[in-house]
Amino acid sequence: MHLLLDIAHEQSVEHLLQKLILRAMEHRQSDVACVQIWLVDKGDLCSVCPQRPKCPDQTRCLHLVAGRGNSLSRSGAGIPRFDDPNARMPLGLGLVGKVAATGQQLILNGLNEKPGDSGELDCLVREQIRGFHGSPITFKGEVLGVLAAFTREDIPNEARPWGQIFADHIGAAIANARAFEEIQRLKAQLEQRNAYLEEEVIEAKAFGDLVGQSAPLRHIVSQIDLVAPTEASVLILGETGTGKELVAREIHRRSQRKDKALVRVNCASIPKELYESEFFGHARGAFTGAIKDRAGRFETAEGGTIFLDEIGEVPLELQSKLLRVLQEKRYERVGEDRTRLADVRIVGATNRDLKKEVAAGRFREDLYYRLNVFPIQVPRLRERADDIAVLAKHFIELSVKELRCPKPRLTRAGIVKLQSYDWPGNIRELRNVIERAVIISRGGPLDFELAVTNSAPPPPSSKSQPGETGDTVGAEFLTEPEMLQRERENLAAVLDKANWKIKGADGAAELLGVKPTTLLSRIKKMGLKRPV
């Protein structure tokens, strides 16, 4: 009775089964040859199983999951193994198989006198086994397995009801432990997904959504629309900070997997010795520090998409296992023999030239071609100059909300300054520049701090191009008086446009991108006066 109460609270199937076997052997140690627990599971070793020719149904069979015994043989090859994890038994074959197939208890005595009738063990006589007591382990009418005991004495009739009562409690305990393990697995998976979503949110702050209307961006969107509905692997190429993560997210959002998880893995941030565990998970005890089973990111992304950012950083020795997942959709956890199926779509990204990496022997050629089914090249920000104004406004809105700053004004001069910059850090650098400017502006016009050495002069206005007047046709330069005249004409045009408003929104100083005091000084220097 104490054992039944004890197993009812067990939350691990493995611990439950070992505890049952140990206590059963302790209870009847003198006459029990062995006690085993067999559970129904899918056929997994059919290609090497010696019972295959006799097996009527290779989709499922009995697996020996726990066993313990006392052999009369003390040494030599004849000692039977009572806990062989690779032992399989077809349903309906032998004593154990018959119990599972019929769902009925089976008790036999005198087995060592007629071993041919058992079809179970070839060592019944040698081990002096007389009795077999097999009870089906059931739960809610479903046969989960068999509790089997082989004894060296005949089994009394009064043991019949107790064996089935014990098996019924085992069935309830197994169902309870399985339910708890499933809850723990789902809880761990949910926690990991939440962690990965938090990582995505952090990364998304550096980009925003796919914002813009430029021709390069429209080309990217058209490629996403083409490949997203398929199951093809995608390789996203581009410089750091161009928004490769956003492209991956859009592919997932527009795919048939959109209702499942999108799990991002930053391959550049994983220690070399933890790659395999991070990708595929590990079993408890697989290595020092593996105190419990852990699902890998492929398992977390089951049914969804896994985004392998900086895939060029994956160590060469692990690339073969990654290739296997791509080709066979199979993998194993570290320290576990069980093969798992990976229903996952792979999207990779890199800022490296993988062709050069292949030539240098740092990246597998076969893996490259499997990943490069549909490459997407993300353009640099300087190639999307038409999108800079829209992106700037988008980031200003985000920064005002997140930083809780007064909303500043983005002037035309500010946009020209942004468009004139080279942007080596691409969209991530633009976001940082905008945030700093929003903080400094205090609600006034935005002034951007950009490296002068990296900026290019803005294209000259069509109204002030040299060569448009008769006296400067074909001129390769302007003289100092001509420069001063052009500057005076430009200043007068700005003042007229602003109706001679110097300060504030849409004032001449803001349009020119200079301080009001600087503008007043130039007006005085050039002798400009407001028309009466």
N, C-alpha and C positions, 0 to 999 in steps of 0.2 A: 504493500500500500504506500509506503514511503517513497518507493521508486516511482510509482505512477504519479504521485504528486510532484516529484522532482522533475520528471521528464515533461510534465505539462507546462512548466515554466521555461523550458529550454528554448533559446532563440536562435540557435545555430543547428542546422541539420547534421553537420559533421560531428559536432560535439554530442548531440543527442544520440546518434547511432553508436558512437564509441562508448558512451556511458551505458547504454542498454546492453551491449555485448559484454562489457566488463562485469556489470552487476549480475547478468545471467550466469556467467561462468563462476562467479564467486558463490552464487546461491546453490549450484549443484555441481561443485567441482569434482566430486568423487566419481560420478558415473557419466558425465557429459564429455563426449569426444570433441564436439565442436558446436558452436552456435553461429549462425550466419544470418545476415539480413540482405535480401536481394530486392532491388527496386526496379520497376519497369521504366525503361528509358529508350531513346531512339537507337537504332542500330548504328554503330560507329566503327566497329572493328571487323566488319563483314569480310573484308579482303584477306584477313589473316586468321579469322576465327576457325578453329577446327570443327565447330558444330555447324558450319555453313551448309554442308550438303544435307543436313537433317532439318534445317530451319525452314518452316513454312512461310514465315513473314519476316523479311529482312528490314522492315521499316522500324521495328521495335523488338526488344528482347529484355531479359532480366540481366541487370548489372550487379555484381557482388560489390556492395558498398561498405560492408563491415563484416568482420569475422574474427573468431578467436577459438583456439582449440588446444587440446593436449594430445600429442601423438605418442604412441607407444615406442616408436622408433626414435632413438636418441641421436643418431647421426646417419649420414649417408644420403644418397640421392632419393631414397624412397620416402622421405619425410614430406607429407602433403602440406601445401600452403593453404591455410584456411582464410586468408585475407587478400588474395591476389586481386588487385584493382582491375586487372585486364580480363578477369573471368567473366564469361557471358553464357547465358543459358536460354535457348529458344523457348518460347511459350508453348506448353504442352509436352515438352521433352523432359524425361526424367521425373523424379519425385517432386523437385522444386517447381519445374515447369508445369506439371499437372495441377498443382495447387493454384498457381497463378492463372492458368487457363480456365479452370472450373470455378475458381472463387470459393472452393470448399476445403474444409480442414481435412488433413490426411494423417492418420496414425497407423504405423506398421511396426510389427515386432518380428524378431527372428530373422533379420536381414542377413546376418552372416551365415545362416544355414541355406539361404537361397538367394545369393547376390545377383544372379542373373535376372531376377524379377524387378530389381530396382532400376537398372539402367543408369545409375547415378555415379557410383564410385567403384574403381577397380581395386580398392584397398580395404573393402569392408571386412574381409576375413582377417587380413593382417592387423587391422586396427580393432578387431573384435567388436565391431559395431552391430548391435542387435536392434535398436529402435530408431525410428524416424518420426518426428513430430513436426508437421508443417501446418502453419496457420496463415491464411491470407491476410495481408495488411490492407484494410479498406478504409475509405472515408467517403461518406455520402454515396454509397453504392458503387464507387469506383475502386478497382483493385490497384493499389499502389505498389504492392510487392509481396514478399513472402518472408515470414519469420520461420527459420528452419533450425531444428536441433537434431543432432545425431548422438545417440547414447549407447553406452556399453551394457545397459540393462534394459529389460523390457519396460515399456512405458505403461504405467497403470491407467485404468479407465478414468479415475478421478482427475487425472491431469488434463483430460480433453477440454472441459469448459474453461479452465483457467488459461490454457494456451490461447484460446480465441479471445477471451476477455483482454488478455495482455496485448495481443496483436491489434485489437480494436483501439486500445489506448495509444498504441504506437502510431497507428494511422492518424489519429487526431493530433498527436504531438508533432508528427512530421508535417501535416498540413499547416499547423500553427507556426512551426519554425520556418517553413517555406514562405508563408505569408509575411512573416517578420523580415526575412532576408530580402524579399522583393520590395517591401516598404523601405528598408534601409538602402537598397540599390537605387530605387527611384529617388529617394531623398538625396543620396550622394550625387546622382546625376543632375538633379535639380539645382543643388548647391553649386556644382561645377558650371552648369549652364548660366546661372546667375553671375558667377564670377567672370565667365567669358563675356557675358553681355555688358558687365561693368567695364571690362577692358575695351569693348567696342565703343562704348559711350565716350570713354576717355580719348580714344583715337579719333572718334568722329568730331570732337571739339576742334581738332587741328585742321579740319577740312570744311565742314558743312556738307550740304547735299550736292548733287550734280547741278551746279548753278551755271548758267550761261547760255548763249545762243550762237556761239561762233561755229564756223564750219568744222574745225577739228572736233569740237565737242559733239556736234550733230552726227559726225561720222562714228564716234565712239558709241553713241546711243543706238545707232542703226546696227552696229556689230553686236551689241548686247541683246537687242531684240531678235537677232538671228540665232544666236547660240543659246540664249537662256532657256527656251522650251525643250532643248535637247538634253541628253545625258553626257555630252562630250566634255572631256577635261579642257580647261582653259588655262592659258599661261598669260598673265598680265605683265607687260614689260614697261619700264619707265623709270625716270630718275626718282630719287628720294623726295617725298613731299608732293608728288604730282596728283595723288588721290587714287592710288591703286586699290586701297581698301574700299573706297566708295564704288568703284566699278564692280568689285567682287560682291558687294552687298546688293547692287542693282541686279546682277545676274541671278542671285538667290531670290530676290523679291519677285522677279519676273519668271521664275521657274515653277515647275510642278511641285517642288520641294519647299515652297515658301512658307507652309504651315509648320514645318519642322525647324530644327535649330540650325543656325549658321555659327559655326565654331571657328574662331580665329586662333591660329598658332603662329607666334613670332619665332621663327626658327633661329633667328640670330641671338635670342635671349636664353636659349636652353643650354645648360651645361652639357658637354659632349657625352658624359657618362650616363646622362638621364634621358637622352633622346628616345630610346626604345620604350622606356617606361612611360614617358610623356605621351608618345604617340599611341601605344597599344595597351598601356596599363600594366599592372603587375599583380601577382598573387602574394598572399601573406607569406613572409619568410623567404621571398625570392632573393633578397639581399639585405644587408644590414640597414635597419631603419624601416623596412617594409613590414610594419606592425599589423597591417590589415590589407585586404584586397582593395585595389584601386582601379577604377575604370579609366582608360586612356581617352584621348580626345577623339579618336575615331569612334569609340563606343558612344561617347557623349553626343556625337554628331549623327548617330544612327538615324537613317531616313532623311537626313538633311544634307547640308553642304559643309565641307571643311575647307577653310581658307588657309593655305600654307604660305604665309608672308615670308619673304626673303628665303625662298626655297633653295637658293644656291648655297646656303650656309649648312645644309644637311650634310653630315659626315659621309664620306664615300662608303664606309663599311655598312651604313644603314640604308643606303640608297637601294640596295638589292631588295630589302624587305618592303620598302616603299613601292618599288616596282611590282612586287608580288601583289600588293593590295590593289594596285591599278589594273593588273592583268587578271588576277584570279578572284579578287574581292574576298580574300581570306587573310587572317592574321592570328597570332597567339599572344596572350599576355606573357610578360616575362615571368618565368618560373611556373608556367602552366602548359600542359600538353594539349588541352582542349583547343580545337580550331574553331574560330568564330568567323561568321560571315560579316562583311562590311558593306552595308547598303548605304554608301556615302558617295556624293559627288565631290571630286577634288578640283579646287581652283587654286592655282599657284601664282605667286608674284615674285619678281626679282628686279633689282636695279643692276644686276650683273649681265654681262654678255655671255650667255650660257654656251654659245658655240665656241668661244675662246676657252671657256672652262673645260669643255669636252676635249678640245685639242690639247689642253695642258694636262689632261688626265685627272682633273679634279671633279669631274661630273660624268656620270655614266651616259654614254651615247643613247642606249636603249631607253633609259628613263627620260632623257630629254625629248626623244621623239614621242613617247607616250604622253608626256605633259603638253607638248607643243601641237596638240591636235588643232586648237583654234587660238592662235596668238592674238592678243590685243595690245597695241602700242599706245600708251597714254602720253599725250604731248606735253612738253614743258610749258610752264605758264607764259614764258615770253613768246611762245607760238600761239597763245590764246589772248593776245592783247585786247581783242574786242570784248572779252569776258571780264576784264579787270575791274571796270566800273561797277558791273553788276555784282561781282564777288565782293568788292569793297563795301557796297551798300548792305549786302547780306551779312558780312562780318560785323559791320557797325551795329546792326540791329541785335545780333547775338551778344556782342560785347556790352551793349547798354543794359541788356537784361541780366547777364551773368555778373557783370562788375558793378551794377547798380550805379551807373554814372549818368550825368545829364546827357541828353542826346546832342551830339555835335553836328556841325555843318560840313558836308563834303563839297568843296568848291571845285569849279572847273579846273582851276590851276592845280589843285590837289590831284585830280584825276590824271591830268597830263603828266604830273610828276611820277605818279604810280606807273603809268603806261610807258614812261621813258626808262624805267629801271630794268635791269637785266634779270632779276629774280633767280639767283643761283639756288636758293632754298625753296623755290616754287611756291605752291599754295600755302604750305605750312609757314613759310617766312612771311607771306602776305598777311596771314592771320595774326602773327605776332606783332608786325608793324602796326596793324590796325588797332590792336588792343592797347599798345603803348600810346598811340596817338589819341585814342579816346580818353585815356586817363589824364594825359597832359592837357588836353584841350579845355577841360572844365566846361563843356557845353558850347564853346566857341568854334571857330573854323578849325578844321583839322590841319595840322602841320606834320608832315612825315619826315622822319629822320632816316635818310637813306645814304648809303656810301656813294660819294660823288664819283669815285673811280670806276664804279660799276654801272653808272648811268650813261645813257646816250642822249644827245640833244633831241628835243621833240621835233617832229616834222614842221617845217615852216608853214605859216598860214598862207592859204592860196591868195589872199589879198595883198601879201607883202613879199611875193617871190621876186628876187632880182631877175631882170630881163623882161619885165612886163611893161616898163616905160621905155620910151624911145631912146632916152639918153643913157640907159643902162643895159641895152640889148647886148647880150654876149659877154657881159662883164663877169670876170671870175672873182671879183672881190669888190667891197665898198670902201670908199675913202672915209676918213673920220667925219668930215662934214655930212656925207651921205648917211652915215650911221646915226649921227645926232638927229638928222632930219627925220629919218625913219622912226626913231624912238619917240620924237615929238609927235609925229602923226599918229603913232600907235597909242600914245598916252591920251591924246585928244579924242580918239575914237572910243576909248574905254570910258572916258569921262562923259562923253555924249550918251553912250549906252546906259550908264548908271545915272543919267540925269544929274550929273555932278554930285552924286551922293558919295561921300568919301568912306565912311565907316559903316559897319553893320552888314546884315545879310544883303547880298546882291550889290554891295557897294563897290566902288572902283578898286579899293585896296584888296578886297576879297577876290575880285575877278582876276587881278594881276598876281595874286599870291604874295603880296608884300604887306608890311605893317603900314597902318594909316600915317604914322609920322614920317616914314620913308617916302610915301606917296606925296604928302604935302611938301616935303623938301624938294622933290623933283618938279612939282608944279611951279614952285617959286623959282627954281633954278632955270626952268625953261620959259618962264614968263607967261604961262598960260592963265587966262582969266575966263571966268564964266560969262557966256554971252548974255547981254541985257535983254 
